[in-house]
Amino acid sequence: MQRQARNRGLGAVLGAALVAGTLMVGVAGLAGAPAAAADVSVGIGPGGIAFGYADGYWDRDHRWHAWRNHEEMEHWRAENREHYYAWNHDRDHDHGWRDKERYWEHH
């Protein structure tokens, strides 16, 4: 009886691992798909964009990224005007990282 219960528990764990692995592969496959020109999206992972600039953006984990193209920047700017700055990030003494403006922590 104990062996059957153990096997059922193992089966549940393996089943959950299979579902999780399938979801991860599906999400990874979607992330590699190119965006159509009319449907531009910025996909940088779970961190999200903190501050956008003409030359790129800071993600919420304080990592710098260049825009992939002008359309990507335009799309993000249109949707996030309050967090976009129309100059290069290195103009500012803090290179554009606005530590006191962590708006995502207050939503």
N, C-alpha and C positions, 0 to 999 in steps of 0.2 A: 504494500500500500504506500509506503514512504517513497519507494522508487517511482511509482506512478505520479505522485504529487510533485516530486522533484523534476521529473520529465515534463510535466505540464508547465511548471514554473520556467524551466529552460526554454520550452517552446514559446511561451509568452515573450520572454526576453528576446529571443531570436526573431520573432515576428515583429516586435517593435523596432529592432535594429534594422530589419529589412525595409520597413515602412520609412524610417528616418533616412536611410541611405537612398532610397528611391526619391524622396523629396529633395534631398541635397543634390542629387544628380540632375533632377528636373530644374531646380532653381539655377544651378550652375550653367545648364544648357541655355536657359533664357538669358542669363547675364551675358553670354557670348554672342547673342543675336544682335546684328547691327540695327541701329535705329533708323527708321525712314525719315526723310527730310521733313515731312509734314508732321511727324510725331517725335520730336526730339525729347529725350529724357536724359537726366543726369543720374547715372547709377554709380555711386561710390561706396556702397555698402551701408552698414547699419549706423555709421557715425553721422551721416548727413553733412550738409554744407553749413558751416558756421557763418562765414563772411565771404562775399564775392567781390572780386576786383576786376579791372580791365584785363589783367594778365593772368588770372587764375583764381583759385579759391583756397581757403583754409577749411579743412573738415573739422568736425567737433572734437576730434582727438588731437588737434593741433598739428596736422600734417598738411603740407602745401601740395597743391596739384595745379597743373596748367590745364586750361580748358582744352578739350579735344579739337574744337573748332569754334568759329565765331557764332554759329547758330546755337550751339550749346550755351554759350555765355548769354546770348540775347534771350533765350527761352528762360533761363534761370533768373535773369535780371527782371524780366517782365512779371514773373511770379513772386519775386522777393525783393521788391524795390527798397524796402526798409533796411535790408542787410547787404545791399550792393553799393559799391563805391566806385565811381567812374575815374579812377586813377590806378596806377600800378601800386601794388602792395608795399614795395620797398620805399615809397615816398615817406611813409610814416616812421617814426623812431622805433616803433614796436613791430615793424614790417607788416602792419595791418592786422595783427592778432589783437583783438579787442577784449581783453580778459574781463573787463567790468561789464561787458555786454553779453553775457551768456544767457540770451533770451530763451534758449531751448530748455534751460533748467527751471524755468518759471511757467511753462505751459502745461 
